[in-house]
Every structure is written in structure tokens, then in C-alpha cells.
Amino acid sequence: MKRSMKLDAYAPRPAHLNWLLEGDPSIRWQVMQDLCDEPGETVAAERARVAREGWGAKILAYQSPEGHFGGKKEDHGLMVTLYTLVVLKELGLDPESPEAKRLTQRIEGLVFRQFGSRPFFTGEVEPCINGRILSVGAYFKKPSRALAKQLLSEQLKDGGWNCEAPTHSHCSSFHTTICVLEGLLDYERLVRRSPAITAARKRAEEYLLKRRLFRSLRTGKVIEKRWQRFAYPPFWHYDVLRGLEYFRQRGGKPDAMLTQAIDTVIARRHQNGRWPLNVLHAERLPVPMETKTGHASRWNSLRALRVLRWYAGGGKN
């Protein structure tokens, strides 16, 4: 009861919702859907604006005729392209829209030259990169079954993944694990269910849950204090809010081992009912979105509020 009462105190108030709804179309449609329970047709109409207005339209305008966003065709430039695709997915660009189809047609011409000129949507060698490629491939209707199988074969004994395995490490990385988990979840949600993928996700989820999403399994101490500070976009970086967002998207009844992570989210809320942008990572997008650290962030506020709503509702999104 105490837990429920505490969470109820952090439910969005009309002033919070109005502030969020004053934001970009990509924020508005998700607030309408996830916090306001607006009718589907109302949400869809607002979502359609992502391709034509605001951040979504500005980002799409930066794509070169060759397909990339990074200003170069080399593999480093492909990372900027990947970051951009992940954000366009999170903005909610409709994958069936003409703008999204033009986007992906161009992306299909890109290759990873360092890895035998592998086509973009088939991935490269690092699981943190491949998890996100699997995710955007599933979302934009370019899924790679071979890439999903490759990631399954790279899962470590402790349940997660690490880009430095097996040469330099046999222990999982939170950063790599969350990237792969998101990719496998999107593949199962958007392409096809797979008993092997479900089993692999459950093992990786246990890896995170046993550590309360941010604590050492051996000592119980916080592994990285920066994981308690939230960024958007997170790029490849892990943090507690990103971990909770995964479990919310996965759905189902929240595990009791998420309680400390939920408390961390609550502690980051400012007195005005908004969550700030705590961190701005070094990686960049073609179009900046929220860039003032310490200031109220609509992205972080939206993400935090819907995580709290899911947790307080016992798993109802």
C-alpha cells in the first residue's frame, strides 16, 4: 500500500500533461497514447505529423541521396546513421509512410566496408551495434533472421552480452546487454515469436534483475553512479531509466527486483513535476533535440511517467 501511495503521488497532473503536449509531435502522440489514453485515430493523426513536422522532418531532411546521415560513407559515418535510425524509430516515424520507405531504400545501399561489405541491415561484428541494427531492421520492415541467430550464439554464460567477449572479457556488459535485449524484443514483437529468442531474453533479463538494474551482484553497491542520471538519446549507453523502459515495453507484471530502480527514477524528479536532462553524451545526431543539461526534459519526463504508470498499474501499459 505504501508503495502504491508513493507512486500515485507521481502520477502526471494536468499541468504536467499540458507541458508535454506543448512539445514536438513525436512527444505529443506518445503522451496521448501512453498517458492520456486518447482514441487510436487521434493518436494516429498526431503520429503522422512526425514525418512532416518538427524533429522527425528535420532529421529526415539530412539524409544524403546515398543513404547516410554521418557525412561520410565510411563505417564511422554509419554509426551516426544508426543512431539516427534508432531515434527516428523512437520518434515514431510510421514505417509504412512514404518518408520511411524512401529512408530505408537508401539505407539498403549502405555497407560495412570493414566487414566484407556486409549490407547495413545484416549487421557487423559487435553485438551492441547489431542489437540496434536488429531493432531498426525489424521496425522498418527490413528484419534479419541471420542477425538474430548471430546474437543468440554470442550470449555469455552469465546471461548477457559484451562487445569485448570472448577475447578480453567473459563477463557481460550492461551497455551491450541492453542494446541486444532491445533488438531481440523488437524482433519478436514486430517480426516473429521465437522460443529460442524468448529464452535468451529471459536469461538476460535475469542478469539485470539480479543486479537490481544497477548494483553489483557480489557487493550490492552501485556499479556506476552515472547510470542513475538520465540522458536522451542514450545512444549505446546504459542507464536505469533505459533498463526500466525495456521492461515496460516487454510488458507483464513488474518484478519486485525493479523497486530500487523505480525509487531511483522518483528521486530524479524535480519539485515542478518534471525530470531534467541529466547527461548529454558525446555522440551527436544531425539535428539536436534537447541539449541543456539540468533543464526540464520532455523526453525524460515522458519516459519516467510512463514507466511509473506501468509499475503502479501492475504491468498495464
Buried (B, 14 or more C-beta within 10 A) or exposed (E): EEEEEBBEEBEBEEEBBEBBBEBBBBBBBBBBBBBBEBEEEEBBEBBBBBBEEBBBBBBBEBBBEEBBBBEEBEBEBBBBBBBBBBBBBBBBBBBEBEBBBEBBEBBEEBBBEEEEEBBBBBBBEBBBBBBBBBBBBBBBEBBBEEBBEBBBEBBBEBBBBBBEBEEEEEEBBBBBBBBBBBBBBBBBBBBEEBEEBEEBBEBBBBBBBEBBBBBEEEEEEBBBEBBBBBBBBBBBBBBBBBBBBBBBBBEEEBBEBBEBBBEBBBEBBEEEBBBBBBBBEEBBBBBEBBEEEEEBBBBBBBBBBBBBBBBBEEBEE
